[in-house]
């Protein structure tokens, strides 16, 4: 159950951070108190969500072959961009805790 929740929160975090409405100036942690334990869970959830997204992308690509290559490539780019944005936000938050 905890893994399922972590995965759901990771997907939510990934979606929230990849949302491009004024993304450059938005900090997903803005206004939230520092909490090392929750930040650790955020990082775990992000890892889980990213892995699950890749599994879905590869499954679709292997199932449908090269006819869906554009979907695969675009999905991979979106997932990597979202992962990098989320990981950077988490890293900034970790640095604030020091």
N, C-alpha and C positions, 0 to 999 in steps of 0.2 A: 504494500500500500504506500509506504513512504517513497519507494522508488517511483511509483506511478505519479505521486504528487510532485516529486522533484522534477520528473520529466515534464509534467504539465506546466509547472512554474518556469522551467527552462524555456519551453516553447513560448510561453507568454512573454518572458523577458526578451527572447530573441525577436519576437514580433514587435514588441514595444520599442526596442532599440532600432530595429530596421525601419520603423515607420519614419518616413522622410519629412514630416511636417516640422520645419524649423529644427531639424535633427542636430545641426551643428551647435546650437545654443541650449539644447535640452540635456539635462543630466537626470537619468532615471532615479538617482538617489537624492535629488534635491529635496530638502525639507525633512529627510528621514534621519533619525538618530543613528550614530555609528553603532554597529553590532557585529563583532567579529564572527560569531557563530552563524548568523544569518548570511553574512558575506561568503563564508565557506560553503553554505548550502547553495547560494546563488551560483558560485563557481561550479559546483558539482552538477547542478541542474543545467547549466549552460553546456557542460560537456555531454551530458546525457541527451539533451535536446539536439545538439549538433550531430551526434552519432546517429540518433534515430532519424533525423532528416536525411543524412547520407544514405542510410539503409533504404529509405523510401525512394530516393532518387535513383540509386543503383538498381533496386528491384524493378522500378518502372523502365529504366533503360534496358536492362537485361531481358525483360519481358517483351518489350515492344521494339527493341533493336534500334538501329540507326534512324528509323523514321521519326523517332522522338529525341534525336540528339540535341536539338535546339532547346527543348524543355530541360533536358539534363544539364546542359551547359549553363543555361540561365539560372536554374535552381541551385546549381553549385556555386555560382557567383553570388547569388543572394545569400545563401547560407554562410559562405565565407565572410562576406561583408558584415553580415549581422553578428557572426561569431566574433570577428575582430573588433567591432564597435562595442559589443557587450564586454568582451575581455578587457578592453581599454578602460571602460567605465568602472569595472571591478578593480582593476589595477590602481586607478586614480583614488578610488575609495579606500583601498588598502594603504596607500601612501598617506592618506589623511589620518589614518589610525595611528601612525607612528609618531 
